Amino acid sequence: MKKRPILFVLIPLCFLIIIWESFLPLVFVRNHYSKHYANGSGYQILIKSDGELRDKTIKYKGEIIRCDNGNLRHITEG
């Protein structure tokens, strides 16, 4: 272990990532994902700009305008 001090950083980092992923649910929005909301029934997304076709995907800017569970606003780009 003394020859490889990077393990002292990587092992706690791996545990933090596993804990982080286990407590925050995952929601896929097109090709991107947001871990802030468990399902689509608790919020509404306001699309702020028209969709722009780029490399077989649509680029847009949106903002979550209403949350039923009391979370803060979350701005997302897709």
Stockholm file with secondary structure:
# STOCKHOLM 1.0

chainA/1-78         MKKRPILFVLIPLCFLIIIWESFLPLVFVRNHYSKHYANGSGYQILIKSDGELRDKTIKYKGEIIRCDNGNLRHITEG
#=GR chainA/1-78 SS CTTCTTHHHHHHHHHHHHHHHHHSCCEEETTEEESSCSCGGGEEEEECSCCEEETTEEECEEEEEEETTCCCCCEEEC
#=GC SS_cons        CTTCTTHHHHHHHHHHHHHHHHHSCCEEETTEEESSCSCGGGEEEEECSCCEEETTEEECEEEEEEETTCCCCCEEEC
//
